[in-house]
């Protein structure tokens, strides 16, 4: 059992807190990135009135879905690579 450090409750809570904060930041940044990418679409071909609130709401929903999916992939990838550290050691 070499390399296992005992952790107290405060360390575990701090670790969960940092992980949660990192996840929130990654998801929000991914949604913003998706929103800016969707702004480059030629919306005149998709909507009758591309500046209407309904069109903007649809873009916001699309940005949220795409951004959340992208963030989930990034966060899963980070988790998988940290799991591999334990496998290699």
Backbone as numpy.savetxt, mean C-alpha at the origin, in Angstrom:
# Nx Ny Nz CAx CAy CAz Cx Cy Cz
18.97 -22.70 19.38 18.15 -21.51 19.38 19.01 -20.26 19.38
20.11 -20.34 18.68 21.02 -19.21 18.59 20.39 -18.10 17.75
20.52 -16.86 18.18 20.04 -15.72 17.43 18.65 -15.24 17.81
17.98 -15.94 18.70 16.65 -15.51 19.12 16.81 -14.62 20.35
16.34 -13.39 20.22 16.43 -12.44 21.32 15.11 -12.40 22.07
15.16 -12.41 23.39 13.90 -12.27 24.12 13.36 -10.86 23.96
12.06 -10.77 23.70 11.43 -9.46 23.53 10.41 -9.25 24.63
10.40 -8.07 25.18 9.38 -7.77 26.17 8.15 -7.20 25.46
7.10 -6.99 26.21 5.82 -6.56 25.63 5.92 -5.19 24.97
6.71 -4.29 25.53 6.86 -2.95 24.94 7.52 -3.03 23.57
8.52 -3.91 23.42 9.18 -4.07 22.13 8.22 -4.63 21.08
7.39 -5.56 21.49 6.43 -6.15 20.57 5.40 -5.11 20.14
4.91 -4.32 21.08 3.94 -3.28 20.75 4.55 -2.22 19.85
5.79 -1.85 20.11 6.48 -0.87 19.27 6.66 -1.42 17.86
7.00 -2.69 17.76 7.16 -3.32 16.46 5.86 -3.33 15.67
4.76 -3.68 16.33 3.45 -3.65 15.67 3.06 -2.23 15.28
3.36 -1.27 16.13 3.04 0.12 15.82 3.80 0.64 14.61
5.08 0.34 14.54 5.89 0.76 13.40 5.41 0.06 12.13
5.10 -1.20 12.24 4.59 -1.95 11.09 3.27 -1.36 10.59
2.38 -1.03 11.52 1.10 -0.43 11.15 1.26 0.92 10.50
2.14 1.75 11.05 2.39 3.07 10.49 3.00 2.96 9.09
3.94 2.06 8.93 4.55 1.85 7.61 3.51 1.39 6.60
2.62 0.50 7.02 1.57 0.02 6.12 0.64 1.14 5.70
0.24 1.99 6.63 -0.64 3.12 6.31 0.03 4.06 5.32
1.30 4.38 5.55 2.02 5.29 4.67 2.15 4.70 3.27
2.49 3.42 3.19 2.64 2.78 1.87 1.32 2.75 1.12
0.22 2.46 1.81 -1.08 2.41 1.14 -1.49 3.80 0.65
-1.32 4.81 1.48 -1.70 6.17 1.06 -0.84 6.64 -0.11
0.46 6.39 -0.05 1.32 6.79 -1.17 0.98 6.02 -2.44
0.61 4.77 -2.32 0.23 3.98 -3.49 -1.06 4.49 -4.11
-2.02 4.86 -3.27 -3.27 5.42 -3.79 -3.01 6.74 -4.49
-2.16 7.59 -3.91 -1.81 8.85 -4.56 -1.10 8.62 -5.89
-0.22 7.65 -5.92 0.49 7.32 -7.16 -0.50 6.84 -8.22
-1.45 6.00 -7.83 -2.47 5.53 -8.78 -3.34 6.69 -9.25
-3.68 7.61 -8.35 -4.50 8.77 -8.72 -3.78 9.61 -9.77
-2.49 9.89 -9.55 -1.74 10.69 -10.52 -1.57 9.95 -11.84
-1.44 8.64 -11.79 -1.33 7.87 -13.03 -2.65 7.88 -13.80
-3.76 7.80 -13.08 -5.07 7.82 -13.74 -5.39 9.18 -14.35
-4.74 10.23 -13.87 -4.97 11.56 -14.43 -4.48 11.65 -15.87
-3.59 10.76 -16.27 -3.05 10.77 -17.62 -3.95 10.07 -18.63
-5.04 9.44 -18.16 -5.98 8.81 -19.08 -6.76 9.87 -19.86
-7.09 9.54 -21.09 -7.92 10.44 -21.88 -9.38 10.14 -21.52
-9.92 10.93 -20.62 -11.23 10.66 -20.05 -12.38 11.04 -20.96
-12.11 11.85 -21.97 -13.19 12.26 -22.87 -13.81 11.07 -23.59
-13.01 10.03 -23.81 -13.54 8.85 -24.50 -14.32 7.93 -23.58
-14.11 8.02 -22.28 -14.80 7.15 -21.33 -16.07 7.75 -20.75
-16.08 9.06 -20.55 -17.20 9.72 -19.88 -17.80 10.80 -20.78
-19.10 11.02 -20.59 -19.73 12.13 -21.31 -19.21 13.46 -20.79
-19.09 13.56 -19.49 -18.57 14.78 -18.87 -17.45 14.37 -17.92
-16.19 14.40 -18.37 -15.09 13.88 -17.55 -14.79 14.69 -16.28
-15.32 15.90 -16.18 -15.08 16.72 -14.98 -16.23 16.64 -13.98
-17.20 15.80 -14.25 -18.36 15.70 -13.36 -17.97 15.00 -12.06
-18.75 15.22 -11.00 -18.46 14.55 -9.73 -18.53 13.02 -9.83
-19.43 12.51 -10.66 -19.52 11.05 -10.81 -18.26 10.48 -11.45
-17.73 11.17 -12.43 -16.50 10.71 -13.08 -15.33 10.77 -12.10
-15.27 11.83 -11.32 -14.20 11.96 -10.32 -14.32 10.90 -9.23
-15.55 10.59 -8.84 -15.76 9.55 -7.83 -15.30 8.19 -8.37
-15.63 7.91 -9.63 -15.18 6.66 -10.22 -13.65 6.59 -10.27
-13.01 7.70 -10.61 -11.55 7.73 -10.63 -10.97 7.52 -9.23
-11.61 8.11 -8.24 -11.15 7.93 -6.86 -11.28 6.47 -6.43
-12.39 5.83 -6.79 -12.58 4.42 -6.46 -11.54 3.56 -7.18
-11.32 3.84 -8.47 -10.30 3.10 -9.22 -8.91 3.29 -8.63
-8.59 4.52 -8.26 -7.29 4.79 -7.66 -7.13 4.06 -6.34
-8.20 3.98 -5.55 -8.14 3.27 -4.28 -7.94 1.78 -4.49
-8.67 1.20 -5.44 -8.54 -0.23 -5.70 -7.15 -0.57 -6.24
-6.70 0.20 -7.23 -5.38 -0.05 -7.83 -4.27 0.21 -6.81
-4.37 1.32 -6.09 -3.34 1.66 -5.10 -3.27 0.65 -3.98
-4.41 0.19 -3.50 -4.42 -0.80 -2.42 -3.82 -2.12 -2.90
-4.15 -2.52 -4.11 -3.57 -3.75 -4.66 -2.06 -3.64 -4.79
-1.60 -2.52 -5.29 -0.16 -2.30 -5.43 0.52 -2.28 -4.07
-0.08 -1.59 -3.09 0.50 -1.54 -1.75 0.52 -2.92 -1.10
-0.51 -3.70 -1.31 -0.53 -5.06 -0.75 0.61 -5.88 -1.33
0.84 -5.74 -2.63 1.96 -6.45 -3.24 3.29 -6.01 -2.63
3.50 -4.72 -2.48 4.76 -4.20 -1.92 4.94 -4.69 -0.48
3.90 -4.58 0.33 4.01 -5.00 1.74 4.21 -6.51 1.86
3.53 -7.28 1.02 3.75 -8.74 1.02 5.18 -9.07 0.61
5.68 -8.37 -0.39 7.04 -8.62 -0.86 8.06 -8.34 0.25
7.87 -7.23 0.96 8.76 -6.91 2.08 8.68 -7.98 3.16
7.48 -8.43 3.46 7.31 -9.48 4.48 7.98 -10.78 4.03
7.82 -11.14 2.77 8.42 -12.37 2.28 9.94 -12.31 2.32
10.50 -11.15 1.98 11.96 -11.05 2.00 12.49 -11.10 3.43
11.75 -10.56 4.39 12.21 -10.66 5.78 12.09 -12.09 6.28
11.11 -12.83 5.79 10.99 -14.25 6.15 12.17 -15.05 5.59
12.63 -14.69 4.41 13.75 -15.40 3.80 15.05 -15.18 4.57
15.16 -14.05 5.26 16.35 -13.82 6.09 16.52 -14.94 7.11
15.42 -15.33 7.73 15.47 -16.41 8.71 15.77 -17.76 8.08
15.40 -17.93 6.83 15.65 -19.18 6.12 17.12 -19.32 5.75
17.76 -18.23 5.39 19.14 -18.25 4.95 20.10 -18.38 6.13
19.75 -17.78 7.25 20.66 -17.79 8.41 20.74 -19.14 9.05
